[in-house]
Amino acid sequence: MAATSAATLSIGSTACVGAKANSAYNSKTSGLSFNSRNCLRSFTGLKAASSVSCDSDSSFVGKESCAAIQHSFVSRAQKPSQRSYNYVQPQASYKVAILGAAGGIGQPLALLIKMSPLVSALKLYDVANVKGVAADLSHCNTPSQVFDFTGDKELASCLKDVNVVVIPAGVPRKPGMTRDDLFNINASIVKDLIEAVADNCPDAFIHIISNPVNSTVPIAAEVLKQKGVYDPKKLFGVTTLDVVRANTFVAQKKNLRLIDVDVPVVGGHAGITILPLLSKTKPSVAFTDEEVQELTVKIQNAGTEVVEAKAGAGSATLSMSYAAARFVESSLRALDGDSDVYECSYVQSNLTELPFFASRIKLGRNGVEALIKSELEGLTEYEQKALEALKPELKASIEKGINFVHKQPVAA
C-alpha cells in the first residue's frame, strides 16, 4: 500500500485488515476495497474514490469482517446534500496490548494488529528492545496510536484500560524440544504477566499464545481465580494456527479453493491433542483412510516441521502471528457487536470430562457465548478413537499447569 495520495485502501489479497471468521454455518471469506474520494481523507496518504467493492480472493478477511468494516466506514458516510468536509471516521475504539511484542511472534503480530481499523491504541510491552518496534510501527498510516512499555515497572501502565491482552511472551521451541520442555520457563512468565493483568485489566479478553498452551491456559485460570477476577468466558488459548494449517493442507490435498475450506480442530494445541475433524470439513469432501491418517499427522506435526526447517533459528512465528491476528480481529468484531463470530479456541469447557478443551466457540461482547457441541457429534471411528486417545495427555497437561500455580504463591 503506497503512502501517497494515489494509494487505495484495500482489504483483500494484497493488503489486509481483518480476519476470517469461521462461522459454524458459512466458511467463505471475501476481500473488501474502499474507495471514497471525500470520505477517507483522515487516512493520511490513502486515496479515495467513490465506491465500496467486495471480492473473494482473500483467505484472511472473512465475509463477516468485510460487512462489519464496510458498515464502520459507510454507515457514517456523508449524504449527497452534505458538504465534502464531512468525512467518515473509522470506528477505531479498542485498545490492544501485546505482552512480548519485541519477539519473533510479537513483532509481526503487532504489524498485523496495527492494520486493524478497529484498534485505537496498540500498546507494546517487553522486557527489552520494544522502543524500536514501536517507533517503526508508529510510521504506518493506520488509525491506531502505538505506545511502548519496557520492564516490570511499566507493565501496569501498559495494561491500563485495554480491551484485549495478547500474550506471546516466552522462549520459542528449538529442534528436539517438545512444548513441555518449555514449561518451566514459560509457565513462570505467563503466571507473572497474568498477575499483572488481574490487577490492571481484569475485564479484558486474554489471548494466550505462550506454549505449552495446554498448560499455560490453566495456569492463567488459576492465577485469575486466586486474584478473585476469573471470568472463564474471557480466557482463550489461541489454537487458530491449527485451523489455518488444517484448511491449507486440506485445500492443497483436495485441490479446493482455500477460501471455501473450513476444518474444525478440537482437543488441545500440542501433538496428538490436536485433532482435526476432517469428517466435518466444509465443503463436504471424501477422504480415504490413508488420507485421513496422513493429513491428521501432518497437521499435528506442522509446528515441528517448521522448527526443524529453521534449524535452531526459531519456531513458527509468521504463521502463528497471522493466526493470532485473525483471532484478535474476531474478538474485536465480537466486542464491536458482530453477532456472527465463530472461531476454534482452547477454553474452559463442559463438552468433555476435561476442564479445558479446544472446540469451535461463538464469540460475543462478553466473550464466549456458546460452545458448538454439534461438531463433536457423529464422529468417525477414527476421530472417536483419536479423541479418547488425546484425553489422558491433555488431562496431564492441564493438571501440570494447575499444580504449578498451587505450588507458587500468587502475589497479593
C-alpha positions in Angstrom: 0.0 0.0 0.0 1.8 3.1 -1.2 1.7 6.0 1.2 0.9 8.6 -1.4 -2.2 10.5 -2.4 -2.8 7.9 -5.1 -2.9 4.9 -2.9 -6.0 2.9 -2.2 -7.1 1.3 1.0 -7.9 -2.3 0.0 -8.7 -5.2 2.3 -8.2 -8.4 0.5 -5.3 -10.4 -1.0 -2.9 -7.5 -1.4 -3.4 -5.6 1.8 -5.2 -6.8 4.8 -7.2 -5.6 7.7 -9.4 -8.1 9.5 -9.6 -11.8 9.9 -11.6 -14.7 8.6 -14.5 -15.7 10.8 -15.2 -19.3 10.9 -18.9 -19.4 11.1 -20.4 -22.8 12.1 -22.5 -22.5 9.0 -20.6 -20.5 6.5 -16.8 -20.5 6.0 -16.5 -18.4 2.9 -14.3 -15.3 3.0 -14.2 -12.2 0.9 -11.9 -9.3 0.3 -13.0 -5.7 0.6 -11.9 -2.5 -1.1 -12.8 1.0 0.0 -12.7 4.0 -2.3 -14.3 7.2 -1.2 -12.7 10.4 -2.6 -14.1 12.6 0.2 -14.6 10.1 3.0 -11.3 8.6 3.7 -9.1 11.7 3.8 -8.5 11.1 7.5 -6.4 8.1 6.4 -3.2 10.0 5.7 -1.8 9.0 2.3 -4.7 6.9 1.2 -6.5 7.7 -2.0 -10.3 7.8 -2.1 -12.7 7.3 -4.9 -16.4 6.9 -4.5 -17.3 3.2 -4.3 -17.1 0.2 -2.0 -16.5 -3.2 -3.6 -16.0 -6.7 -2.4 -14.2 -9.6 -3.9 -13.5 -13.2 -2.7 -9.8 -13.7 -3.2 -8.6 -13.3 0.4 -8.2 -16.0 3.0 -7.6 -13.6 5.9 -10.6 -11.3 5.8 -13.9 -13.0 6.4 -17.2 -12.2 4.9 -18.4 -11.0 8.2 -15.3 -8.9 8.7 -15.9 -7.2 5.4 -19.5 -6.4 6.3 -18.5 -5.1 9.7 -15.7 -2.9 8.4 -17.9 -1.8 5.5 -20.6 -0.7 8.0 -18.0 1.1 10.1 -16.9 3.2 7.1 -20.2 3.5 5.2 -22.8 4.0 7.9 -21.4 7.4 8.7 -20.8 8.4 5.2 -21.9 11.8 4.1 -25.2 12.3 2.5 -25.3 13.8 -1.0 -26.6 17.1 0.4 -23.7 17.4 2.8 -20.6 19.3 2.1 -17.3 17.5 1.3 -15.6 18.3 4.6 -17.9 15.9 6.5 -15.5 12.9 6.3 -16.2 9.4 7.6 -14.1 8.4 10.6 -13.3 4.7 11.1 -14.7 3.5 14.4 -11.3 2.6 15.9 -12.2 2.4 19.6 -10.4 -0.6 21.1 -7.1 -0.9 22.9 -4.9 -3.9 22.4 -1.8 -4.9 24.5 0.8 -7.3 23.3 3.0 -8.7 26.0 6.2 -9.9 24.4 5.9 -7.5 21.5 9.7 -7.5 20.6 9.8 -11.2 20.0 9.6 -13.4 16.9 5.8 -13.6 17.1 5.2 -10.2 18.8 6.7 -8.1 16.0 4.8 -9.4 13.0 1.7 -9.7 15.2 1.9 -6.1 16.1 2.2 -5.1 12.5 -1.0 -7.1 11.6 -2.9 -5.6 14.5 -1.7 -2.1 13.6 -3.6 -2.6 10.3 -7.0 -3.2 12.0 -9.5 -0.3 11.6 -11.0 -1.3 15.0 -7.9 -0.6 17.1 -7.4 2.9 18.5 -4.3 2.1 20.7 -1.7 -0.6 20.3 0.3 -1.0 23.5 3.6 -2.9 23.2 5.3 -4.4 26.1 8.5 -6.4 26.5 11.5 -6.6 28.8 13.8 -5.0 26.2 14.0 -3.8 22.6 10.4 -2.7 22.3 11.0 1.0 21.8 12.4 0.5 18.3 9.5 -1.8 17.4 7.0 0.9 18.5 8.9 3.7 16.7 8.9 1.6 13.5 5.2 0.7 13.6 4.2 4.3 14.5 5.1 5.4 11.0 2.3 3.2 9.5 -0.6 5.4 8.4 -3.4 3.5 10.1 -5.6 4.8 12.8 -4.1 3.3 16.0 -1.6 5.0 18.1 1.4 3.0 19.2 2.8 3.1 22.7 5.8 1.2 24.2 6.5 -0.1 27.7 9.6 -1.7 28.9 10.2 -3.8 32.0 8.1 -4.6 35.1 7.8 -1.1 36.3 5.9 -0.1 33.1 3.7 -3.2 32.8 0.8 -1.8 34.8 0.7 1.3 32.6 0.7 -0.8 29.5 -2.4 -2.8 30.7 -4.5 0.1 31.9 -7.9 0.2 30.2 -7.1 -2.3 27.5 -9.8 -4.4 25.9 -7.7 -7.3 24.6 -4.4 -8.7 26.0 -2.4 -11.0 23.8 0.5 -12.9 25.3 3.1 -14.4 23.0 5.9 -13.9 25.6 8.3 -16.7 26.4 11.0 -18.7 24.7 10.4 -20.5 21.4 10.9 -24.2 20.7 14.2 -25.4 19.4 15.0 -28.6 17.5 14.5 -31.6 19.7 12.3 -29.7 22.2 8.7 -30.5 22.9 6.2 -27.9 24.2 6.5 -29.4 27.6 10.3 -28.7 27.6 9.3 -25.1 27.6 7.1 -25.4 30.6 9.4 -24.4 33.4 10.4 -21.1 31.7 7.2 -20.1 30.1 5.0 -21.1 33.0 6.6 -18.6 35.3 6.5 -15.9 32.6 2.8 -16.4 32.0 2.0 -16.5 35.7 3.7 -13.2 36.3 2.0 -11.5 33.4 -1.4 -12.8 34.3 -1.0 -11.5 37.8 -0.5 -8.0 36.3 -3.5 -8.5 34.0 -5.6 -9.4 37.0 -4.5 -6.3 38.8 -4.9 -3.8 36.0 -7.4 -5.0 33.4 -9.4 -8.0 34.8 -12.3 -7.5 32.3 -10.1 -7.7 29.2 -10.2 -10.6 26.7 -7.0 -12.6 27.4 -5.4 -14.4 24.5 -2.7 -17.0 25.5 -0.2 -17.9 22.8 2.8 -18.8 25.0 3.4 -22.6 24.8 2.6 -25.1 26.1 -0.9 -23.7 25.7 -2.4 -26.9 27.1 -0.8 -25.9 30.4 -0.5 -22.1 30.3 -4.2 -21.5 29.9 -4.9 -23.5 33.1 -2.1 -21.5 34.8 -3.8 -18.3 33.8 -7.1 -19.5 35.0 -5.7 -20.5 38.4 -4.0 -17.2 38.9 -7.2 -15.3 38.0 -9.1 -17.4 40.4 -6.7 -16.7 43.2 -7.0 -13.0 42.4 -10.8 -13.3 42.5 -11.3 -12.0 39.0 -11.6 -15.1 36.9 -14.1 -15.0 34.0 -13.9 -18.2 32.0 -15.7 -16.5 29.1 -12.8 -14.2 28.6 -9.8 -16.5 28.7 -8.7 -18.1 25.4 -5.9 -20.3 24.3 -5.1 -19.3 20.7 -5.3 -22.5 18.7 -6.2 -20.8 15.4 -3.0 -21.8 13.8 -4.1 -25.5 13.9 -7.3 -24.4 11.9 -5.2 -22.3 9.5 -2.9 -25.3 8.8 -5.8 -27.8 8.5 -7.6 -25.5 6.0 -4.4 -25.1 4.0 -3.4 -28.7 3.9 -6.9 -30.0 3.0 -7.3 -27.4 0.3 -3.9 -28.4 -1.2 -4.7 -32.1 -0.9 -8.1 -31.9 -2.5 -7.4 -29.1 -4.9 -10.1 -26.9 -3.4 -10.3 -23.1 -3.2 -8.7 -22.2 0.1 -11.3 -19.6 0.9 -14.0 -22.3 0.8 -12.4 -24.7 3.2 -13.2 -24.8 6.9 -11.9 -27.7 9.1 -12.7 -27.6 12.8 -9.8 -28.6 15.1 -10.6 -29.7 18.6 -8.7 -31.0 21.7 -5.6 -29.1 22.6 -2.6 -27.5 21.0 0.3 -30.0 21.0 1.0 -33.3 19.2 -1.8 -35.9 19.4 -4.0 -33.5 21.4 -4.6 -31.6 18.1 -7.5 -33.3 16.4 -8.7 -32.1 13.1 -12.3 -33.2 12.4 -11.9 -34.0 8.8 -15.3 -35.5 8.6 -16.7 -32.1 9.4 -14.8 -30.3 6.6 -16.8 -27.7 4.7 -17.4 -28.1 1.8 -18.1 -31.8 2.3 -15.3 -33.9 0.9 -14.5 -37.6 1.0 -11.2 -38.8 2.4 -9.7 -42.2 2.2 -8.4 -43.8 5.4 -4.9 -43.2 4.2 -5.6 -39.5 3.6 -7.2 -39.1 7.0 -4.1 -40.5 8.7 -1.7 -38.6 6.5 -3.4 -35.2 7.0 -4.0 -35.7 10.7 -0.3 -36.4 11.4 0.7 -33.6 9.1 -1.4 -31.1 11.0 -0.3 -32.4 14.3 3.4 -32.2 13.4 3.3 -28.9 11.4 4.9 -27.0 14.2 7.8 -29.4 14.5 8.3 -29.3 10.7 8.9 -25.5 11.0 11.2 -25.8 14.0 13.3 -28.4 12.2 13.3 -26.4 8.9 14.5 -23.3 10.7 17.3 -25.4 12.2 17.5 -23.7 15.5 16.7 -20.2 14.2 13.2 -20.1 15.6 9.8 -21.7 15.5 6.5 -20.9 13.7 6.5 -17.2 14.2 5.0 -15.8 11.0 2.1 -18.3 10.6 1.4 -18.0 14.3 1.3 -14.2 14.1 -1.1 -14.5 11.1 -3.4 -16.9 13.1 -3.2 -14.8 16.3 -4.1 -11.6 14.3 -7.1 -13.4 12.9 -8.3 -14.3 16.4 -7.7 -10.8 17.7 -9.8 -9.4 14.8 -12.6 -11.8 15.5 -12.5 -10.8 19.2 -12.7 -7.1 18.3 -15.6 -7.7 15.9 -17.4 -9.5 18.7 -16.7 -6.7 21.1 -18.0 -4.3 18.5 -21.3 -6.1 18.4 -21.0 -8.5 15.5 -23.4 -11.4 16.3 -21.9 -13.9 13.9 -18.3 -14.6 15.0 -17.1 -18.1 15.4 -13.6 -19.4 16.0 -11.9 -22.5 17.4 -10.2 -21.9 20.8 -8.9 -23.7 23.9 -11.3 -22.6 26.7 -12.9 -23.8 29.9 -15.4 -26.3 28.6 -18.0 -28.9 29.5 -18.1 -30.7 26.2 -15.9 -33.5 27.6 -14.9 -34.5 31.1 -11.8 -32.3 30.8 -12.0 -28.8 32.3 -10.3 -27.2 29.2 -10.9 -28.2 25.6 -10.5 -26.7 22.2 -13.6 -26.5 20.1 -15.5 -24.1 17.9 -17.0 -21.3 20.0 -19.3 -18.4 19.4 -17.9 -15.1 20.4 -19.8 -12.1 21.7 -19.3 -8.8 23.6 -18.8 -10.7 26.9 -16.5 -13.4 25.5 -17.6 -17.0 24.9 -21.3 -17.1 24.2 -21.6 -20.7 23.2 -19.6 -23.9 22.7 -20.5 -25.6 19.5 -21.3 -29.1 20.7 -22.7 -30.4 17.4 -19.2 -30.8 15.8 -18.4 -33.5 18.4 -21.4 -35.5 17.4 -21.4 -38.1 14.7 -17.6 -38.5 14.6 -16.0 -41.2 12.5 -14.5 -44.2 14.3 -11.0 -42.8 13.6 -11.9 -39.5 15.2 -13.6 -41.0 18.2 -10.6 -43.2 18.9 -8.3 -40.2 18.5 -10.5 -38.2 20.8 -10.3 -40.8 23.5 -6.5 -41.2 23.0 -5.8 -37.5 23.4 -7.6 -37.1 26.7 -5.0 -38.6 29.1 -2.2 -36.4 27.6 -4.4 -33.3 27.7 -5.6 -34.1 31.2 -2.0 -34.4 32.4 -1.0 -31.1 30.8 -4.0 -29.3 32.5 -3.1 -30.8 35.9 0.5 -29.8 35.4 -0.5 -26.2 34.9 -2.9 -26.2 37.9 -0.3 -27.8 40.2 2.3 -25.3 39.1 0.2 -22.4 40.4 -0.7 -24.1 43.6 3.0 -24.6 44.4 3.8 -21.0 43.6 2.5 -18.2 45.7 0.4 -15.6 43.8 1.3 -12.0 44.6 -1.4 -10.3 46.6 
